Amino acid sequence: MLDQPFATTGTWTDSTLNAGTTDATGGSGYSSSGSPNKGKGSGGYVSFAPGTTSVGMRVAISYVSLGGAQANLGNESGALTFDQISKRARLAWTTRLKKVGVGGGTEAQNRTFYTALYHAQLEPTLTSDVTGEYMGADGKTYAVRSPQKAEYGTFSGWDVYRAQVQLLSILDPKMASDFAQSLFNTATQRGGEWDRWLLENGKTSVMSGDPSAAAVAGMYAFGARDFDVKGPSPR
């Protein structure tokens, strides 16, 4: 959502420009050798009235529907100003990072520590809408069921099972519980297959082995217990 109207819109496909349009697909993208063709493909552009110096944009994401994105936008920002949203985000991260206190060390070392702690909590990715709906691994729409509050995705398997999910379980056992439930939900929707590296809710088959088992066990061992451990029914 923008606070300034578009003056013009347009799209292109390869070298063909289509002024006044809003949708484009296809294009030659890559050559037969697999290398990108510079300037090829498809895309779009917009322009604003001459003299426009600033444009405010509100962005929301839904993996389910446009209505879901609109609901997320209303819930997360509503009529709040940029400064108000910025202050809320800063307060939320400050509160979260203060769960771990350190003593001693230099200012640079403390900055490094808290930067790493911040990075360690950027995943998992929230994939459910404020309505509770989410896109399952089978392409169907589901809704989270109590006690689960949110569905998560983008499980980077071998990158997180050793320490990141255990840290998450200590700092936020509810989120870790929902993450474990999400892994089970995804496996159930895939006929029992636990993928090694999920991109959102999609299979990538990156690397080999079975990090999901170790990750779920690690989360449980470090305090994430609010999920369906036995998993007797499909979700």
N, C-alpha and C positions, 0 to 999 in steps of 0.2 A: 504494500500500500504506500503510495507516494503523496506528498503534500503539494505537489505541483503537477498539472496535467501535461501529457505529451503534446508537443506541437506536431510531430510527425512520427510515423512508424514505418518500418520496412524490413524486408528479409532478403537473403541471397541464397542461392544454391549454385555451388561452383562459381562460375563467372557471371551468372545471370542475376541482376538486381531487380527486386520486385517491390517498388515503392508502394506504401499504403497498406501492405499486408502485415499479418501478425503471426503466421505459422509457416514453418519450413521444415522439411525433412530430407534425408538422403544426401546426395552429393558424393563425390569420389573419394573424399577422406584420405585413403591410403592407396599407394601404388600396388602393382602386382607383386612387387618384391617385399611388401610389408612396411615400407618406409613412408612417412607422411608426405603428402603433396602440399607444399606450402601454398596457403591461400585457397585451398579447396575445401569442400564440405558444405555445410549449411549453417545459418545463424540468423540473428536478427539485430536490429538497432532501433534506438529511439532518439529523439531530440527534444529539447525544451525551447521555450520562447527566447528570442534574443534578449540578453540582459539578465537572464536568470543566473544568479551567482551561487545559490545553494539549494539543494533538494533533500528533503528528509524522507527516509525510506524505513518502513516497518516490514520485516520479513518473518514469516512463519512457515514451518515445515510440517507436512503430514505425509506419511507413507500410505495412507488409506484413501483420502479424498480431499477435494477442495473445501468441502464443508468442515472437515476435520482441521484443516489448516486455519480456516477462519475462526473456529472455536478456540484453537490454540492461541491465535493472535489476540483475541479478546481477553482470554484468561491471563496471558502473560504480560500484556502491555496496556490493553484498554485505552484509556485517555491519558495515561502517564506521559510526561515529557521525557525527552532524551536524558536530561540530567537526573530525573527521578529514577529512571530505569538504571542508569549508570551507578547511582548511589546504592540501589537495592542489590545490584550484582556485586558491587564491592563489599557490601556488608555480608552477603551470603558467603562469599569466598573467604572473607576474613574470619567469620564464625567457624567455617569448616576447617581452615588451616590452623586455627588456634586450638583444635583438638589435640595437637601435638606441640608440646613446649620443649624448647632446647635451651641449654645454658652454656656459657662460655663461647669460645670461638670468635672469629672476627666478623665484622659486618658482612663482608663478602662471602664468608662461609655460611652464615645464616641465610643470606639471600639465595645461595646455591641450594641449600637444603630445602627451603620453602618453595623454590621454583620446581625442584624435583618432586616435592609432595603435591604440588599443583598438577604437574604433568601426569602423575600417577593416578589422578582422580578424574581425568578427562574421559575415560572410558569406564563402564560400557556406554554405548549410545542409547539414549531413550528412543524407542520406536513406537510407543503407544501414544495416542492422542489424549487430551484432557478428558475426553469422553470415555476413555478406557479401551477404545477400539484399536486394533493393530492388524497389520497384514501378516498372515501366517506364512510359514515356509512353503506351503502348498498353494499359495495364491489366494486363499480364502480369507475373509475378514473374521476375526475373533474379538472377544472382549475379555479383559482380565477378570479373574474371579477371586474373591476373597479367600485367603488373606493377602494375595498378591495385589499390589497397588499399581505396578507399572511393568511393562514389557521392555526388555533390553535386547540389543543386538550388537553386531560387529564384535564378535568374540575372536580375539587374535591368538587363540590356542596356545601354541608353544611359547609365545612372548609373555604370557601372564600367569601361567599355572604355577610357577615356582614361588612367586612372592607377591605379585600385584593383587591377586584376588584375596590372598590372606590379609594383606594390609587393608583392603576395602572392607573385609569382614570385621576387622577390629574397629575401624573408624565409622562404618555405617552398616551394621549388621542387617538392617531392613533392606537396603539397596542390594546387598550381596545375596540375601535370601531371594529377592525378586529376580536377580540375575541367574541364580541357580535354577529357579523355576522356569525362567525364560529358555534356558538351555534344554531343559526337559520338554517344554512345550514344543520347541523347534524340532527336537528329535522325534517326538510323537507325531508331528505333522509330516515328517519325512519317513514314516513307516518304521521308526526305530533307529534310524541312522543318526549318529552323533558326528557332525562334521567337525573338522579340525580347525577351520578358519572361516568364520561366518562374516560376510560383508552385508551389513544390515541383517536380513534374515535369509540371505542366499548362500548356497553352497559354493565354495571355491576349491576345495580339495588341496589347498596349499600344504606342503610338507607331508609327513607321514606320521603314523602313530595314533594315539588316543589321549590327547591332553584333557578332554572334557571330564573323564573319570577322575583324574587327579585334581582338576580344578574344583569340581563339585565337592569332592571329599575334603579338600583343603578349606573351602569356605565353611563347610559344616564343622570341621575341627576347630576353626578359629572364631566360632560364635554365630554364624549365620544358620539359624535353625528354623526360621519361619517360612518353610516351603514344603511341598509334598515330597518327602524323602522317598517313600515307597512307590509313589506314582502308579496307583492302581487303575486309573481311568484316563482315557484320552481327553485332551483339552482342545 
